């Protein structure tokens, strides 16, 4: 029986528990490399695996969490190490006397992919293929991509796995307050990974079962694939210089086994759990009925890093998704010229306007003469994915440009489109399958446009047969109804309506149309478009590609939602149209502009920059993350006589402070925080020469930042450093894997008042105390603040340090420590 066959039995599956804390209990010293330790002590590792088997584990996780080139010491071969670790687990599994599977553990790289960081998609894929080759050679039965904090990286690892092997894949994400580090909610992560066709999706680490429960409930509610859960044994505390997870086996088992009753398929433990925890859990789960059925798939899910848009049967009548069409150079000379030059001013302007007008998706097309789509499209896609939370529709006929754009996008875009043209499905279909990108089927084959619904149905059915042959799941597809002009074909609209109903009732596929095509060559095009839209939605149309700034279109959408009971109590319609009169297209909210209450589609708190003066506009640029405008705004403000110090203290600092407040209110997430901080830094760099030569310039307070000895994770530390620099600190960043003596010496030489320490692992967080002790021994007054995924306020207090939960909290704490 292979792992997929075991999963198909729909019986609960017991995994193992922690590796790091088990190795610590058997001789691994704080800060010591677990890789070197296990290579030097193979019998210890074999004993850990054997103990988990005795406890009832059906899956052993290899000791390869840090087994990529990003984490391993350069003296260790990535392939050989992963192969050896997998063989060790395989040896233990074969001695079990019952079926036990080996899961090849793959942890995060410690990098953020561009544009949030300097990580490169192709580099990640290449690195993880190297690790996966070793795991496969060593005998892994499945791949366990675990403790992922960014769906963009998880997606890259899944792509690497698909390129390298056909093993089952589990992806487990770590959340804090229901969001990943980079701002993805549970539903977004689940939809993105389900689109990629992974076999198991789950959550692990960071918290204990009590804190994990509400987020698991959401995952079980939305996931169409089996769910895995591996909580910690509570939250860590420091006892006698060691990190301890206090939750006892019986309490852990009682709380975690409840997840099985809720519908989780696979259960195990993470940090602090050992064989006793797993044995207690297995005993309780054995008494429970098998897991119930999964949430059914319905339509398709398109995601960005932070948002999800559903298109399909579950929407019901009257639920229409508006896709903004304006980022397309056809008929737009200025946009075409800028794209030819690799500039995006107009494209970004169009994206802002469409977001403000209520578009839920943005179509992105750069196809124009002299435009290198393979360069321009992925660049624009990356900028838009950072600028807005709105999911994108990637629109190109160039397969290579499409692949490069999919690499730059952090989640599941909608691909527009795959037609019946020769080779189109063969090239683009597998690409969409492997990247988890839903796509539009275009019923077009050959030179002639299929006028009749029956012709379109035949083409789509042929495309579906091709998909089946290529292993492309049908739940990724929707259909373009191919609206043709009613001016040349009087039955064009009727054929579309017949086709929509067939897609809905027979093929069970959602539909989309390019709305303006139906009225081509006719007068009163807005009237024709809006009337056809109402008819099409009544027949089951799910989305249309149109200009969301069109007043009549918005009126039609609002009226459709009202009449199909999508506007409870008619509240939005009344609020928006109380002052409306026939023929003027005006609403009581503002004479035909964006209706009051219209969803902006932008991250909460973002609004169109309507500031008249450069200083107010500069503050808005920081808040909205508009780096492309900051240099001009500062120059304009200086030309009008603005004081450089006033621009910093009265404009930039208040703006970045507001961004921090939005972050704390969960209106902004890490991508917006980083983007705004980069804008702030760009503005400060422009003003810095003017500030340094002014008599009012004061020496900036110094803060030392470092990731502690033995720990090579520095994402959190880098973000904190960036924000501290924004808030007037001179940051001395010592990097990662830094010993206490080097940290203390740097604090002395730079006369630092505050030291910031970061750690991600339970095995290294204890090194923070070394710095605190050394400062006391040398009678140095510098204050220490600590943070990281495993660090708690209780731990910080126990070592005499101060705790910062996140980057914004670290800035506030640093300011308090400077003045206290």
N, C-alpha and C positions, 0 to 999 in steps of 0.2 A: 504494500500500500504506500503510495507516495503522499506528500503533504496535501495536495489539492484533493485527493480522494478522501483523506481524513477530514478535511474541512467540510467536504460535501456531505458527510454523515450527519452534520448539524447536531453534534454533541459537544459539550463543553470541553475545552482544551486547557490543560494546566501547563503554564510556562515555569521557568525557574525564577530566581530572585537576583539580588545584587551580586556583582562580581568584586567591585572595589573594596567594599567593607569586609567581604569574606577573605580577600587576600590580606587586608590589614590585620585581621585577626590571626592570620597564619604567617606573619613575619614581614609583610610589606611595610617598610618604614615611611613615615610622612615625607612627601616630596620625592620618594623613590619612583623610578619609572616602572609601572606595572608590566610593561613589555619586557624590559630586561629581567625583571624578577621572575616572570613566568618562563622565559627562555632558560634561565639559570636553575629554575626549580620546577621542572615539568611535572613531577609527582604531586606537588602542591596543587597545581591547576587540575590535574586529573582527579585528585581527591575532592575538590570543590564540585566538579561535575558529578562525580559518583554520589556525593551526599545529596545533591538535588534530585538525582534519579531515585534514591531511596525515599526521598520525601514525597515522590509522586509526580515529578515533572515529566511531561511528555515532550518538551522542547528544551534543548540545551542551547544557550547563547554563547557563541565563541568570545574569547577574550581579545576582540579586535575592534572595540569601540574607537580607539585612537589609532587604528591600523592603516591610515592613509599617509601619503607623503607629506601632508600638511602637519601631521602630529608626530610621526615616528622619527626617532633619531636617524640622522643620515647614514649612520654606520649599519643600520638594519635594512635589509632588502624587504621592500613592501610585499612583493609576491611571496617570497619564502616565509616571511613572518605569518601572513594570513593563511598560507597553506599549512604551516606547522600547527597553528592554533586550531584550525578546522579539523586537522587529523587527530589532534588530542581529544577534541570533543567527540569526534567520530568513534575513537577507540572506546571512550566511556559509554557511548550509546550502544555500541555493538555488544558490550559486556552486560547490558541491562537485562537481557532475557525477555524483553518485550519491546514493542515498537517505540523508539525514541528518535525524534528528529533533531537535526543540527541546524540552528539558525545562525547565519553569518552576520555578525553585528557590524553595522556601519554607522559611525557617529558623524556629527557635523564637522565641517572643515575649520570653523573658527573665522571664516571670511564672510563678508557680505557681498553679494553679487552687485555689479554695476547697475544703476548709478548710486546705490546706497553706499557701496564700498568699492574696493579695487578688484574684487573677484571676477574672473572671466569664465563664462559658461563653458567654453570648449576646454579650458584648463581643468575645470572641475570634472567634466565628463571623462577626460583622459585619465585624470588621477584616480577616479573611482573605478574605472574599468580595470586599472592595474590592481586595485585591491580586490575587486570582485573575481578577477582571474584566479587569484590565490585561493579565495574562499571556495570557488567551484572545484578547483584542482584538489583541494583538501577534503572534499566530500560534503559540503554544505547542502542541505535539502531545501532551504529557503533563504532569503535575504531579509534581515531585520534592520531597516533604516530607521534609527531610533533617536529620540531626544532632539528632534528637529525643531528649530525655532524660526525658520523662514521657509515658506512654501516654495519660494523660488529655488532654493538649494535642494529641497526635497525633490522637486521636479527634475532638477539636473541629475540627481543620483538615480532616479527611476529611469530616465533616458539612458544613462550609462548602463544600467542593468539590462535594459531591453536590447541594447547594442551588443552586450557581451554574452547573454545567456537567456534561457527561458525558465529559470527558476521562479517559483512563487515569490511574491514581494509583499512584505508588510511595511507600512510606514506609520511610525508612532511620533506624535507631535507633543511638544511640551508647551503648556499654556500658563499664563498668570492672569487671573481675573478674566478668564475666557478669551484671551487674545495671545497670539504669539508675540515674540519680541518685536517683529516688524509689522504688527497691527492686523493680522488675519484672525477673524473669528472662527469658531468651531465649524459653522456651516460653510464658510468659504473654503477652509482647508479640506473639509469632507468632500465638497463638490469637485474641487480641483483634482484631488487624488482619485476620486471615483471615476472622473473623466479619463484618467490615465490607465484605468483598468487594473489597479493593484488588487491583491487578494484579501488583504486585511488592512484596516485602518484603525489607529488607536491613539491613546494618550498615555504618557508616562512621565515620571520624575516631577521635580519642583515642589509637589505638595503631597500630603497624605490623603487617604480615601475620603475623609470628611470634606476637605476643601475641593476635592476633585469631583464629587458627586454631581453638583448642578451642571457642570460642563459636560460630564458624561451623559447626563440625561438628554442634553441637546444633541450630542453626537448620535445617540441611539435613535433619536426622533428623526434625524435627517439622513442618516447613512443608508445607502442601498446595498452595502457590502458588510460582511462580518466585522465586528468591532472587538478590539483588544484593549485591555486596561492593565496598567502596572503602576500603582501608586507607591510612594515612599512609605516607610514605617513611621509616619508622622513627620514632624519638623525637627531638624537637628538641634542639639545642644552640645556644649563643650563640657566634658567632665574629665578632670585630671589630664588635661592637655590632649584629649582625644575627642573627635566628633562622634556623638552618639545619637542614634535615632531611638527615641524612648518607647515607641508603641510595641507592646508585647504581641507575641504570635496570635493568641486567642482573640484579642481585640482587633488586630489587623484582619484576621480571617472573618470575623463577624461582619465587619464593615465592608470588606471587599467582596465577600460572597454574595452580598446584596446586589452587587452589580450583575452577577449571573442571573439572578431572578429578574432583573430589569431588562435583560436581553443581550448582555455581553457574551460573546462566544469564547474568547480566549482571556485567561486571567493569570496574572503573576505578580511579581513584586519588583520594585526598583530600589533605590538607595536605602540601606538599613535593614532590608529583609534578608533572611537566611533560610536554610533548609527547614527550620522549625516553623517559620511563617508559612512556607509553601505547604508543608505537611498539614498544618491546621486548616489552611485554605482548601486543599484538595479534599480533606475529610468532609468539610461542609458542602462543597460543590457537588460531591458524589451523591448527596441526598436530595439534590434539586432536580426538577424536570429539565428536559433539554431546552435549549434556547428557542424562543418563538421566531416567527418569520421576520424577514427584513422589510424595511420600508420600501415600497415599490417605486421604481423609477417612473417618472412622468415628465415627458418633454426633455428639454436640454437645459443645462446650467452653464451660464457664462460668468466668469469671475475675473475680478482684478485682485490685487493683493488685499483689498479691504471690503469689496462689495460683491454681491451676487445678484444676478438677474436670471429668473426662470422664464423659459419660453416653452409652452406646451399645454398638454391637456388639462393640467391642474389649474391653469389660469381661469378656465371657464369662459363663458361668453362675456364680451365687453371688456376684457382685460387686455389692453394693447400696449406693447412696448414700442416706444418711439426711438428710432435709430437716426442720429444726426448724419446728414449726407454731405455737409459742406466742405469737408477736408478732401476735396477732389479737384484737381487742376483743370478738368474739362470746362471750357468756357470761362476760365478765371485767369486772365493774363498775368496779373501781379503774382498770384500764388504759383503759377507755373514758372515764372521767371525766378522767384525766390528758391523754389525747389531745385531748379537747374544750378543755382549758385550754392546749394547746400544750406540755405537759410530758412528759418521757420517762423518768422515774425507773424505773417498772415495766418499760417496754419494754426499757431497757438492762439491767435486772436479768435479764429473761428471756433476753436475748441472751447474757449472761455464763454463765448456767446451762446453756443449750443448747450453747454452745461447750465448756464443761467436760465435758458429757455425751457429746460426740463427734459432734455434728451437722456435716456437711460443707458444708451450705448452710443459710441462714436465710431462711424465708419472712417477708415483711414486709407486713402488711395493717393499715391504719388506718381501715377503713370502719366508721363508727358514726354515729348521728344527731348533728348539730351539729358534726361534725368537718369542717373545710375541708381536704379531701384534697389540693388543689392547693398548699397551704402546708405542711401537716403531713407528708405523705408524703415530699416531697423533702428536707425538713429532717431527718427521721429517717433516711432512706437515707444522707444525707451523714454524719451522726454515726456510724452503724453501720459505714460503709465506712472511717471513720477509726479506729474503736474496735477492729475485728477484721480479720484478714486473710481471714476466711471470705467467700466470694462470696454474694451475696444473690439471693433470688427476689422480684421486685417484683410485688405482688399487689393489683390494683385493677381495677375496671370503668370507671373514669373516664379517658378517653383523655388529657385535658389534664394530669391529675395524673401519669399515666404518663410523658408527655413531659418534664415538669419533673423527675421523679425520674431519668429517664435522663440528663438533663443534669448532674445532681449526682453520678452514679455514675462512677467513674474508668475502668471497664473494660467487660466484657460480662456483665451480669446475666442471669438467666433471667426471662422475663416470664410471669406467670400471670394470665390465659390468653387465648387467642383462640378463641371459640366460633363456631358456625354462625349466630349471631343476625345479623339484617340489619345491614349496615354495619360489623360488628365487624372483619372482616378488612380492609376498605377503609381503616379508620381506623388500626388498630394494626399491620397487616402492614408497610406502608411505613416506619413509625416504627422497627420492629424491624430492618428491612433496613438503613436508613440509620445507625442507631446500633450495628449489629452485635450485637443482643441476641437470643440464642436464645429460643424461646418454646414454650409448651405449647398444643397443639391440644386443645380440649375438644369431644368429640362430642355437642354439644347444639344443637338447632335447634327453635325453637318451644316450646310449653308442656309437651309430653309428654317424659318421660325415656325414652330408647331402651333398652328392657330387653334386646333381643337383640343379639348380637355383630354380626350382619349389618347392623342398622340403624346401629350406631356406625361400622362400616366405610364405609358409604355416605356418612355425614356427613363423615368424615375425608377420603375421596377427593374429595369436593366441595370441601373446604377446600384440599386440595393443588392442585386445578385452579385455584382462585382465586389461590393463591400463584404458580403458573406465569404466570398472566396479568399479575400485578403485578411480575414480575421478582424475586420473593422466593425465594432458594435453599432447597431442601428440607433441606439440611444444618443449617439453623437450627432445625428443628422436632423436637419430641417429642410424645408423645400421652398424655393423661390417660385411663386405662382406664375412668373413670366407675364406680367401685365403688358398687353399690347395696346396700341392706340385705338380708341373707339372711333376716331375720325376716319380711319382706313378700314376698320372692321366693325360693323354695327353690333356684332355678337361678342366682341372682345370681353366685355365685362361679364356676360352670362357664362362664357366658357371658364373664366377665372373662378367664378362662384362655384361652378360644378367641380372644378379641380380642387378648390379649397375643401369642399365637403368630403371628397374622396380621400384626401390626405388625412383629414380629421377622423373619419369614420371607418375607413378600411386600412389605410397604411399606418394610422396612429402616429403621424408625424406632424410637428408644428409647421406653420407656414409664415412666409414673409413676402413683402412685395416692394418694388421700387415704385412709389405712389405716383410720381409725376408722369410716368409713361402713359398712363391711361388717358390723359388729357392732351397729349401732344397734338399740335395742329389745330386746337380748338380755342375759341374765345372763352372767357370766364373760367380759366383753368382751375382756380381755387375752388369754385363752386362744384365743378365736375369731380375734382380730387376728393373733397370732403364728403360728397354724396356717395361716391364709390366706396370710400373708406368705411362708412357706416354700414353699407350693404355687406362688405367683405368681413367685417368684424362679426356681423350677425351670422355669417356662414361659417365662422371659426377662425378667421385670420388672427395670428398672434402678434405680428410685428410689421411695421412699415418703415422704409428708409425714406426720409423726407427732411425738409427744412423745419426744425422745431421752432424757428422764429416766426413762422407764418401764422398770423393771427387766426385766420379761418380754420386752419388745421387744429390749433389748440382748442378753439371753440368746439370743433367737432369731437375731439377726444374727450373733452369735459362733458359734453352732452351725452356721448356714448356711455361713459362711466356712470352718469346719472341714470340713464334709462335702463342700464343693465345692472342696477343695484350695486354699483361699486363705490358710491358716494353716500355713506351713511347719513341719513337725515338731510340729504342734499346740502350739507353744510358748506362744502367747498364751492359748489356751483352758486349758491346764494351769495357767499362772501365775494366771489370773483365777479359775478355778473349782475349784481343788484342795480348798477347804473347803466346796464347795456341797453342799446336801442337798435332796432333793425337797420342793417345797412352800414352802420358806422364802424363796426368792428371794435367798438370801445367797451371797456369794462369799467365798473365803478372804481377799480383799483388803479387806473392810470391810463385810460385812453388808448388801449391797444398795445401797451407794453406787456411785459411779463405779468400775468395775472397775480393778484395777491395770493400768497400761499403756494405759488407754483414751486414745486421741488426744483432745487438748483442743480442737483446731480453732483455738486461739489462736496468736498469734505465739510462737515459742519463748521460754521464760522467763516467760510470763505464767501466773499461777495465780490462783484465786479468793482474794479478799481475806479472810483469816480472822483478821486481827490483832485481838486483844482490846483493846489500849490505843491511844489516839489517836496517839501518836508513831510506833509501828510501822505503824499504818494510814496515817499521813501519808506515810511512806517508800514504802509500797506504792502509794499513790495516784500518786506521782511515777513510780515504775517502770512502772506500768500505764497511765499517762496519764489518770487519772481526775480531770479538772479540776472536775467538778460536785461533788465531795466535799471539796475541799481547804479551803474556808473554814470549814466546820463542824468539820473535824478540828483545825484550828489553834485555833479558839475553845475547843474541848473540852480540848485540851492546855494552853492558857493557864489555863483555869478550874481545872485540876487542879494548877496551880502550876509548869508547865513554864517554863523560862527561854528567852526569845526567841533568845538567842545559841546556846543548846544545840539549839534546834530547827533553826537554820540549819546550824551546824557539825556537829551530831551526827545530823541527820536528813535535811535537804534535800540538803546537799552530798554525803554518801555515797550517797544514792539516785540523784542525777543522775550521779555517778561510775559507779555500777553500770550505768546506762543506757548510758553511753559505752563501757563494757567490752563490753556486749552488742552494741553497734553494731560494734565492732571484731571481735568473734567472728562477725559476720554472722548473729547471732540477731535483731537489730533492724536496721531500715533507716530511711531518711530520715523516712517518715511517723511512725514510733514515736519517733524522736529529737526531731522537732519537737514532737510532742504532749507528751512528757514535759518538754521544756524550757519549754513554755508553762505547764504545771502548776507547775513549779518557780518560774517568774517570778510566777505568780499568788500563790503562797505567800509569796514574798519581798516582794511589794508590800504584802501584809497586815501583815507583820512590820516593814517598813521604818520606820514612824514610831516604833515601840518601840525599834528599834536606834539610830536617830539621836539619841535623847534619853538614851541610856545613856552613862555616862562611859567605858565600855569600847570605845565605837565608834572604829574606826580609819578613816583615810582610805583609800579603795579605790584600788589602783593603776590608772593611766590607760593606756588603749591606744587609739591612733588607727587607724581602719579606713577604707579607701577602695578603690574600683575605679579603676585608673589612667587617665590622660588618653587619650581616644579610644575608650575601652571603655565600653559602656553596659549590660553584663551585671552584675547584682548579686545574683543568687539565692544563690550560694555565700557571698559576703561577708555577706549578711544572716543566714544560718544560723550562720556563725562568730560574728557579733556577738551573736546570741541566746544561744549557749552560753557565750561569755566573760562575759556579764552574769550568767549562772547561777552562774559559778564565782568571783565576787567581784571582777571587774574593772569599772571605770567605763569604758564604751565611748563614744568620741566618733566617731560614724559620719558621715563627710563625704560619703557618697553615691557616685555614679558619675561617670566622666569628670572626674577630679580631677587637676589638675596637680601636679608635684613641689613647687613653691614653696608652694602652699596646704597641702599635707600637712606640709611641714617647719615652716611657720609655726604650724600647729595643734599640732604636737608641742612647739614651744617655749612657746607660750602656756599649754598645759595641763600642761607638765612631764611629758610622756609618756615612759615607759621603753621602750615597744614600739610599733612601727608595723606594721600588717597590710595588705598590698597584694594585690589580686586582679586577674586578667586571664583572659579566656576565649579571646582571639584571638591568633594568632601575630603579627599586625601591631601589637598593643598591648603584648604582654608585655615588649618591650624598653624600654618606658617605666618599668618598675620600677627599672631601673638609674639613672635620673635622680634618684630620691629618695635612693638609696644614695650617689651621688656628692655631692649637695648637702649631705647630713648630714656627710660627711667634710670638705667645704669649709668648713662653718660650725663644725666641731669639736663636733658634737652627739653625745652618747653613746647616743642611742636605737638599739635593735636593730631590725632589719627582718626580718619573716617574710613569705613570699610563697606563693601557692597559686593554683590554677585548673586548668582542664582541660588546657591545653597546657604548663603549668609542670612542670618536673622538678627533682629534687634536684640534678642536675648543673648545670642552668641557674641555680638559686639560688646554688650555690657559686661559679659563675663571675662573678656580680655582687656577691658579698660579702654575700649574704642567707641566711636560714635557711628551709628548706622544710617546709611542712605539707601532707600529702596530703589531709586532709579536716578537717571541723569538729572532731571529737574530737581528732585529732592537733594541731590548731591550739591548742586549750586546753592540752594537755600542753606543747607547745612554748613557749607564752606564759609558763607557770609556770616552766619551766626558764630562760628568758631573764631572768626577773625575779630569779632567785637566783644566776645564774652571773656 
